[in-house]
């Protein structure tokens, strides 16, 4: 595993809606009511709050959560905050953040802090699992079309953290996803461009290659006519050295033409092992051994692991909706209030020497 960075992102990079967060706009109302009650009573309890989750995970969203506390609390200087770093492995119930100080200074931020950690840790953990399943082959992070655009920047950074954790290559498909770490989006010739050229994949690929910057690795979808072997060969011949790879994205409701004579002993729909091997064999036979094969469409860590175990000749995987599915819920408990134990359900203060003081 690669070493995770020990440098935190600056709070300003997250472009937080500070005024609305400070006003409690994103917070469960009961935390706002609790804070208002304490303020009316002129009571400012000194509490220790610990934040944890219940799975073996790779942490994400910590820099963003710290930014929320720094910019949106009412007295960050008066708080003692200790935290792990993005990308660190965390175990069930292990405190990832420790906050000590006047509860009324940060009570209104519990919801966005927990939500940030939950979302980003889910993405980081899912991407780590996929990268590990792919045995170091590059992964294209493709969930942008499956979720709201406002989550792209943070999710893209969470995927980047997973790449740093594993030391494997992760690419993203929108510039917003790459914005926090200074990267750029990557992409292939899409189905829509092929459709815009009357369904002629070769023509669309030629026009795309004429436009593309010299340093762009041109990759072309070859399943538009559901005849991936023929189309891959035609594109390879037309583009020559300008072609980096072909991408298979056959719908799970369709059977590629190259498999019509092979039906009977395997699931023929979508992107399957037999289809990939047919395309690879045809490219190699015609002298296009250097052309890479990218696959996408319904890929999960489990399907990638199965492909790798069977030695399917894939060079890169595009993974979308599965990377934003699942849960990694976080909980925050006040474990001490004015020096007295106060945790619910028997939870007690749990020291964690891995936590580092946040300046």
Residue pairs with C-beta under 8 A, 6 or more apart in sequence:
1 165
1 166
1 167
2 164
2 165
2 166
2 167
4 85
4 86
4 87
4 88
4 161
4 164
4 165
5 85
5 86
5 87
5 164
6 85
8 62
8 63
8 66
8 85
8 358
9 63
9 64
9 67
9 157
9 180
10 67
11 66
11 67
11 70
11 71
12 67
13 67
13 180
14 64
14 67
14 68
14 154
14 180
16 67
16 68
16 71
16 72
17 25
17 26
18 71
18 72
20 26
21 27
21 68
21 71
21 72
21 108
21 109
21 112
22 72
22 73
22 74
22 108
23 108
24 31
24 32
24 35
24 108
26 111
26 112
26 115
27 108
27 109
27 110
27 111
27 112
28 110
28 111
31 107
31 108
31 110
31 111
32 107
32 108
34 107
35 103
35 104
35 107
35 108
38 44
38 45
38 103
38 104
38 107
39 104
44 102
44 103
44 104
45 102
45 103
45 104
45 337
45 338
46 100
46 101
46 102
46 103
46 337
46 338
46 339
47 99
47 100
47 101
47 103
47 334
47 336
47 337
47 338
47 342
48 98
48 99
48 100
48 334
48 335
48 336
48 337
48 349
49 98
49 99
49 100
49 103
49 110
49 332
49 333
49 334
49 335
50 95
50 97
50 98
50 99
50 332
50 333
50 335
50 349
50 350
51 95
51 96
51 97
51 98
51 99
51 113
51 114
51 117
51 330
51 331
51 332
52 93
52 94
52 95
52 96
52 330
52 331
52 333
52 350
53 90
53 92
53 93
53 96
53 117
53 118
53 121
53 328
53 329
53 330
53 331
54 92
54 93
54 329
54 331
55 92
55 125
55 328
56 89
56 90
56 91
56 92
57 89
57 90
57 121
57 124
57 125
57 328
58 87
58 88
58 89
58 90
58 121
58 124
58 125
58 128
58 161
58 162
58 165
59 84
59 85
59 86
59 87
59 88
59 89
59 90
59 96
59 117
59 121
59 124
60 86
60 87
60 117
60 119
60 120
60 121
60 122
60 123
60 124
60 125
60 158
60 161
60 162
61 86
61 116
61 117
61 118
61 119
61 120
61 121
61 124
61 154
61 158
62 83
62 84
62 85
62 86
62 96
62 97
62 117
62 120
63 86
64 116
64 120
64 154
65 83
65 97
65 113
65 116
65 117
66 81
66 83
66 358
68 109
68 112
68 113
68 116
69 76
69 79
69 81
69 99
69 106
69 109
69 113
70 76
72 108
72 109
72 112
73 79
73 105
73 106
73 109
74 104
74 105
74 106
75 101
75 102
75 105
76 105
78 101
78 102
78 105
79 99
79 100
79 101
79 102
79 105
79 106
80 98
80 99
80 100
80 101
80 357
81 97
81 98
81 99
81 100
81 357
81 358
82 97
82 98
82 355
82 356
82 357
82 358
83 96
83 97
83 98
83 355
83 356
83 358
84 90
84 96
84 97
84 354
84 355
84 356
85 356
86 120
86 124
86 158
86 161
87 124
87 161
87 162
87 164
87 165
88 354
90 96
90 121
93 350
94 350
94 352
95 350
95 352
95 355
96 117
96 330
96 355
97 113
97 117
97 355
98 352
98 355
99 106
103 334
103 337
110 332
113 332
114 329
114 330
114 331
114 332
116 154
117 330
118 327
118 328
118 329
118 330
119 151
119 154
119 155
119 158
120 154
120 155
120 157
120 158
121 158
121 328
121 330
122 324
122 326
122 327
122 328
123 155
123 158
123 159
123 162
123 323
123 324
124 158
124 159
124 161
124 162
124 165
125 162
125 328
126 301
126 322
126 323
126 324
126 325
126 326
127 139
127 141
127 158
127 159
127 162
127 163
127 170
127 323
128 162
128 165
128 166
129 301
130 139
130 300
130 301
130 304
130 317
130 319
130 322
130 323
131 139
131 162
131 163
131 166
131 168
131 170
132 166
132 168
132 301
133 301
133 302
133 304
133 305
133 308
134 168
134 304
134 308
134 317
135 308
136 168
137 168
137 314
137 315
137 316
137 317
138 168
138 169
138 170
138 171
138 315
138 316
138 317
139 168
139 169
139 170
139 171
139 316
139 317
139 318
139 319
140 170
140 171
140 172
140 173
140 186
140 294
140 296
140 316
140 317
140 318
140 319
141 155
141 156
141 159
141 170
141 171
141 172
141 173
141 177
141 319
141 323
142 173
142 296
142 318
142 319
142 320
142 323
143 155
143 319
143 320
143 321
143 323
143 324
144 152
144 173
144 174
144 177
145 320
146 320
146 321
146 324
147 155
147 324
149 176
152 174
152 176
152 177
153 176
153 177
153 179
153 180
154 180
155 177
155 324
156 172
156 174
156 176
156 177
156 178
156 179
156 180
156 181
157 177
157 180
157 181
159 170
159 172
159 177
159 323
160 170
160 172
160 178
160 180
160 181
160 183
162 170
163 169
163 170
171 185
171 186
172 178
172 183
172 185
172 186
173 185
173 186
173 187
174 185
175 184
175 185
177 185
178 184
178 185
186 217
188 219
188 220
188 221
188 247
188 294
189 201
189 204
189 205
189 208
189 218
189 219
189 220
189 221
190 221
191 221
191 224
191 249
193 204
193 207
193 208
194 200
194 201
194 204
194 221
194 224
195 224
196 204
197 203
197 204
197 207
199 224
199 225
201 220
201 221
201 222
201 224
201 225
201 231
201 234
201 235
202 231
202 234
202 235
202 238
204 220
205 218
205 220
205 235
205 238
205 239
205 243
206 238
206 239
208 218
208 220
209 218
209 239
209 242
209 243
212 218
217 244
217 245
218 239
218 242
218 243
218 244
219 243
219 244
219 245
219 246
219 247
219 292
219 294
220 235
220 239
220 243
220 245
220 246
220 247
221 246
221 247
221 249
222 228
222 231
222 232
222 235
222 246
222 247
222 248
222 279
223 231
223 247
223 248
223 249
223 250
223 256
224 231
225 231
226 250
226 254
226 255
226 256
226 257
227 256
227 257
227 258
228 246
228 248
228 250
228 256
228 257
228 258
228 275
228 278
228 279
229 256
229 257
229 258
229 278
229 279
229 282
230 257
230 258
232 246
232 279
232 282
232 283
232 291
233 282
233 283
233 286
233 288
235 243
235 246
236 243
236 246
236 283
236 286
236 288
236 291
237 286
243 291
244 291
244 292
245 291
245 292
245 293
245 294
245 315
245 316
246 279
246 283
246 291
246 292
246 293
246 294
247 293
247 294
247 295
247 296
247 318
248 271
248 275
248 276
248 279
248 293
248 294
248 295
248 296
248 297
249 271
249 295
249 296
249 297
249 318
250 256
250 269
250 270
250 271
250 275
250 297
251 269
251 270
251 297
252 269
252 270
252 297
252 298
253 269
253 270
254 269
254 270
255 263
255 268
255 269
256 268
256 275
256 278
258 275
258 278
258 279
259 268
259 272
259 274
259 275
259 278
262 268
262 274
266 272
266 273
266 274
268 274
270 297
270 298
271 295
271 296
271 297
271 298
271 299
273 307
273 310
273 312
276 293
276 295
276 307
276 312
276 313
276 314
277 312
277 313
279 293
280 293
280 313
283 289
283 291
283 293
292 315
292 316
293 313
293 314
293 315
293 316
294 314
294 315
294 316
294 317
294 318
295 307
295 314
295 316
295 317
295 318
296 317
296 318
296 319
296 320
297 318
298 322
299 317
299 318
299 319
299 320
299 322
300 319
300 322
301 322
304 317
304 319
307 314
333 343
333 344
333 347
334 342
334 343
335 341
335 342
335 343
335 347
335 348
335 349
335 350
336 342
336 349
341 348
341 349
343 349
